[in-house]
Each structure stands twice: as structure tokens, then as C-alpha cells.
Amino acid sequence: MFTSRFTVTQLYTYPIKSLGGVALSQANITKTGFQYDREWILVDENGVMVTQREYTELALFKVSILADSLHVQYKDDAIDIPIHYKAGRSVKVLVWHTYASGVIQSDEINRWFSKQLGKTVYLLRKDREIRMVRRHDGHEIAFADGHQYLIAGQSAMDDLNHRLGQHYNINRFRANIIFEGGEAYADDTWHQFNIGNTTFEVTKPCMRCPVVNIDQDTATSTKDTLKTLSNYRRKANKVMFGQNLKCLNPMDQVIRIGDNISISSTKDSPFIKGS
């Protein structure tokens, strides 16, 4: 076991895919990711997922988790979405390379989101059909792109900000776990690690899309983040930042801000150190 130099400093779950994240002091581990993470998704009339890639204003939909509902606030309007699962008519949605199915939510909820976005959309809640990602020895997910968790380091963000001459918030990378400690991009060499009693395995570096250009507090978008990353974090024509993870022992586990990260095994970094 390697000596821990890393500490969890932020935790996030994103109940509705591509909408605002919910900051947590502790996070419950489930078989698909953090509790409620990407369990809901917006789709258009053709069943195509609606994301910040096309609608940057989704960043301004602020979500909070209440006892019995998700509270979604957009500008001066708000709606509550029942949090307890209710069976109903399911439809399929293509989330990148795999299909997932979800239950269409109420007409009232769908009208509210359609009004805010100025187009017809439907909110789906992940149904009980298992969605497995077969790569990386397989793992179950809800509406996430392809992995259960994403971790990123504040040191890497500080390095990027230095290169940019900016002070961007790491929340534009929409990670579940933020850590501090160690050199920038230290996570490039991680294979397996523990946070408390929970064991995670890195499945692959996270390939970044233009969403990282979007300020999650203003929904304004510039091209500098992805452009700068491409100068030194490009591999096989993909830009990488952070690590995708799966959990090896997901049942009845909780992780907390302040927990240490203990690295149990490492691998070679895919990147040449320094640039």
C-alpha cells in the first residue's frame, strides 16, 4: 500500500444528466454510481438526449435533493420531481454507444422543461432494466456516458489555470470526486485505490468534450479550455482530463469529504511528464 498524499475535498452527484450538480458532504455508493447520479435524463421528440453540448443553459438549472423530491430551479421558476421510483411507460434513449431505457415522467414536468427550453422535451427516470457497459470487465450504470464515477485533481486544475492565465472552477469538468494533494495529473498512474473502505479501479482516462468550455455558473462558453488542454493532454487524438472509475465493492459504502485516498496499485502514465 502506497502512502496516501491525497484527500477528498469535494463530492458531487448529478441527478439529471447535464443539469447542475449537487454538492455533497458525504456520498452513498450504489451499484451504478453515487446515489441518484444521472438517474434522470432529458430527451427530445426523437428520443435523442438533450445535453449542454447543444443547450449550454442547462448548466443554470440548479438541482437540490429534498426528502421526497428533486427541486429544480431555473431563473425565477421551479418544479419538484418525485424522487421515489414509480413504474410507467418506458422508452429507449441512445447514450453514446449503448441504449438505456427510462420511464417518461408526468405531463406537468415535461411541460415545465419544454417551456424553459423552448422546445418539446421529456424527462425520463431510469427504469429497472440493467444497463451494462461491457468494456473494462463490465459495470452497471444509469444514464452516465459510460462509467460509474469520475475523479479529478485540484492540482491538475491549478496547472491548467496557470497555462490559461485564468481562474476557472473545476466544476466545469463535472467530476464526482475532487481531490487535493500530489503533483498535477498524479492520477494518471493510479490503477486501484481506496477511499475509506471503498475500493475503486480506474477504467480509463476521461475523454473531454466541449462541455469543459462552459462556465457552470453563467452558461457562457469559450474555446480556451479544450484548446489549451489539447496542447499537452492529447492521446490518440483525444483530450484527457481526470479518470473514469468503477467501484469494486459498491454495497453499503459511504465516502466523505476529508477522507484520505490510499493508492494500492499503479500503472504507467500514458502521458510524457512535463510539457
C-alpha positions in Angstrom: 0.0 0.0 0.0 1.4 3.4 -1.0 1.5 6.2 1.5 -1.5 8.4 1.0 -0.9 12.0 0.0 -4.4 12.7 -1.3 -7.6 13.9 0.3 -11.2 14.1 -0.9 -12.2 17.8 -0.9 -15.4 17.9 -3.0 -18.2 15.4 -3.8 -20.9 15.8 -6.4 -23.9 13.9 -7.8 -25.7 15.0 -10.9 -29.3 13.6 -10.7 -30.5 15.0 -14.0 -27.9 14.4 -16.8 -26.3 17.7 -18.0 -28.1 19.9 -15.4 -26.5 21.4 -12.3 -24.7 19.2 -9.9 -25.5 18.8 -6.2 -22.6 19.3 -3.8 -22.4 16.7 -1.0 -20.6 16.3 2.3 -20.9 12.6 2.0 -21.9 10.3 -0.8 -23.7 6.9 -0.8 -22.2 4.4 -3.1 -24.6 2.3 -5.2 -24.2 -0.3 -7.9 -24.5 2.4 -10.7 -22.6 5.3 -9.1 -23.3 7.9 -6.4 -26.9 7.8 -5.2 -29.2 9.5 -7.8 -26.3 10.2 -10.2 -27.6 10.6 -13.7 -30.8 8.7 -12.9 -32.8 11.2 -14.9 -32.3 12.5 -18.5 -34.0 14.9 -20.9 -34.7 13.7 -24.4 -36.3 15.4 -27.4 -39.3 14.2 -29.5 -37.0 11.8 -31.4 -35.7 10.2 -28.2 -32.3 11.9 -28.5 -30.6 13.0 -25.3 -30.6 16.8 -24.6 -27.3 18.0 -23.1 -25.1 21.0 -22.5 -23.3 20.2 -25.8 -26.3 21.8 -27.6 -28.0 23.7 -24.8 -25.5 25.5 -22.6 -28.3 27.0 -20.5 -28.8 23.6 -18.9 -25.9 24.5 -16.6 -28.2 27.1 -15.0 -30.9 24.6 -14.0 -30.0 24.2 -10.3 -30.9 20.9 -8.6 -31.3 20.1 -4.9 -32.2 16.9 -3.3 -35.1 17.1 -0.8 -36.6 14.3 1.3 -39.2 13.3 -1.3 -38.2 15.2 -4.4 -35.7 16.8 -6.7 -36.1 20.6 -6.6 -35.2 22.1 -9.9 -34.8 25.9 -10.1 -34.3 27.8 -13.4 -34.3 31.6 -13.2 -37.5 32.6 -11.3 -39.3 29.3 -11.9 -39.1 25.9 -10.2 -40.6 22.5 -10.1 -40.4 19.5 -7.8 -39.9 16.0 -9.2 -40.9 12.9 -7.1 -37.8 11.1 -6.1 -39.4 7.7 -5.3 -39.4 5.4 -8.3 -42.8 4.8 -10.0 -43.2 2.4 -12.8 -44.7 3.6 -16.1 -44.2 3.6 -19.8 -40.5 3.2 -20.7 -38.8 4.4 -23.9 -35.2 3.8 -25.2 -32.6 6.5 -25.5 -29.2 6.2 -27.0 -26.5 7.4 -24.6 -23.4 7.4 -26.8 -22.7 3.7 -27.6 -25.3 1.9 -25.6 -29.1 2.1 -25.2 -30.8 2.8 -21.9 -34.5 2.8 -21.0 -36.4 5.2 -18.8 -39.9 5.9 -17.6 -41.5 9.1 -19.0 -42.3 11.5 -16.2 -45.6 13.4 -15.8 -47.1 15.8 -18.3 -46.7 18.6 -15.8 -42.9 18.0 -15.5 -42.4 17.6 -19.3 -44.4 20.8 -20.0 -42.2 22.7 -17.5 -38.9 21.7 -19.0 -40.3 22.3 -22.6 -41.4 25.8 -21.6 -37.9 26.6 -20.2 -36.0 25.3 -23.2 -38.5 26.5 -25.9 -38.8 23.0 -27.4 -40.6 19.8 -26.7 -38.6 17.6 -24.3 -39.4 14.7 -22.0 -37.8 13.8 -18.7 -37.0 10.1 -18.2 -36.3 8.3 -15.0 -34.0 5.3 -15.3 -36.1 2.1 -15.1 -35.2 -1.2 -13.6 -33.7 -2.6 -16.8 -30.0 -3.1 -16.2 -27.6 -1.1 -18.5 -24.2 -2.8 -18.5 -21.1 -1.4 -20.1 -19.2 -4.5 -21.3 -15.8 -2.8 -21.7 -13.3 -2.8 -18.8 -14.7 -6.1 -17.4 -18.2 -4.7 -17.2 -20.1 -2.4 -14.8 -23.6 -1.2 -14.4 -24.6 2.5 -15.0 -27.7 4.6 -15.3 -27.6 7.5 -17.8 -23.9 8.3 -17.4 -21.9 8.4 -20.7 -20.1 5.2 -19.9 -18.6 5.0 -16.5 -19.8 5.0 -12.9 -17.6 7.7 -11.5 -15.2 10.5 -12.5 -12.4 11.8 -10.3 -10.2 14.8 -10.9 -7.4 16.6 -9.1 -7.3 20.2 -8.0 -3.6 20.3 -8.7 -4.3 19.5 -12.4 -6.9 22.3 -12.4 -4.4 24.7 -10.9 -1.9 23.7 -13.6 -4.5 24.3 -16.4 -5.4 27.7 -14.9 -1.8 28.7 -14.9 -1.5 27.8 -18.6 -4.7 29.7 -19.3 -3.9 32.7 -17.2 -7.4 32.3 -15.8 -9.1 31.1 -12.6 -11.7 28.7 -13.8 -13.7 26.5 -11.4 -13.0 22.7 -11.6 -16.8 22.2 -11.7 -16.7 22.7 -15.5 -15.3 19.1 -15.6 -18.4 17.7 -13.8 -16.5 15.2 -11.7 -18.0 13.2 -8.9 -14.9 13.3 -6.7 -12.3 16.1 -6.4 -9.1 15.6 -4.5 -6.2 17.6 -3.4 -2.6 16.6 -2.9 0.3 15.4 -5.0 1.6 16.7 -8.3 -0.7 17.7 -11.2 -2.1 14.7 -13.0 -0.8 12.2 -10.4 -4.0 10.2 -11.0 -2.6 9.3 -14.5 -0.7 6.5 -12.8 -3.5 5.2 -10.5 -4.9 1.7 -11.1 -6.7 0.9 -7.8 -7.2 2.9 -4.7 -9.3 3.1 -1.6 -11.4 5.9 -0.1 -12.2 4.6 3.4 -13.4 1.0 2.9 -14.5 1.7 -0.7 -12.3 0.3 -3.5 -12.2 2.0 -6.9 -10.5 0.9 -10.1 -9.5 3.3 -12.9 -11.2 2.1 -16.1 -9.6 4.8 -18.5 -8.7 8.4 -18.7 -11.7 10.6 -19.3 -12.0 11.9 -22.8 -13.2 15.5 -22.8 -15.8 17.2 -25.0 -16.7 20.9 -25.4 -18.7 20.9 -22.2 -15.5 21.7 -20.4 -15.6 25.1 -22.2 -18.8 26.0 -20.4 -18.8 28.1 -17.2 -21.2 26.2 -15.0 -22.3 29.3 -13.1 -23.0 31.6 -16.1 -23.5 29.1 -19.0 -21.1 31.2 -21.1 -18.8 29.2 -23.4 -15.3 29.9 -24.7 -13.0 27.6 -26.6 -9.9 28.1 -24.5 -10.2 25.3 -22.0 -10.3 22.4 -24.6 -7.9 24.2 -26.9 -5.3 24.6 -24.2 -5.7 21.0 -22.9 -5.2 19.7 -26.4 -1.7 21.1 -26.4 -0.5 18.8 -23.7 -3.2 16.3 -22.8 -3.9 14.7 -26.2 -3.6 11.0 -26.7 -4.7 9.1 -29.8 -6.4 12.3 -30.9 -8.5 12.5 -27.7 -8.1 15.2 -25.0 -7.9 13.7 -21.5 -8.5 15.2 -18.0 -9.5 13.1 -14.9 -10.1 9.4 -14.6 -13.1 7.3 -15.1 -13.7 4.8 -12.4 -15.8 1.8 -11.3 -16.4 0.6 -7.8 -15.3 -2.9 -6.8 -17.4 -3.2 -3.6 -20.4 -0.9 -4.0 -22.9 -2.1 -1.4 -23.5 -0.1 1.8 -20.5 2.1 1.4 -20.2 5.9 2.1 -17.4 8.2 1.3 -16.9 11.7 2.9 -15.1 15.0 2.4 -11.9 14.8 4.3 -11.4 11.0 3.6 -7.9 10.0 2.6 -7.2 8.3 -0.7 -4.8 5.3 -0.4 -3.3 4.1 -3.7 -3.0 0.3 -3.7 -1.6 -0.2 -7.2 -0.3 1.9 -10.1 0.3 1.8 -13.8 2.4 3.7 -16.3 1.2 7.1 -17.3 0.0 7.4 -20.9 1.5 10.9 -21.0 5.1 12.2 -21.1 5.7 14.1 -17.9 6.1 17.8 -18.4 5.3 19.9 -21.5 
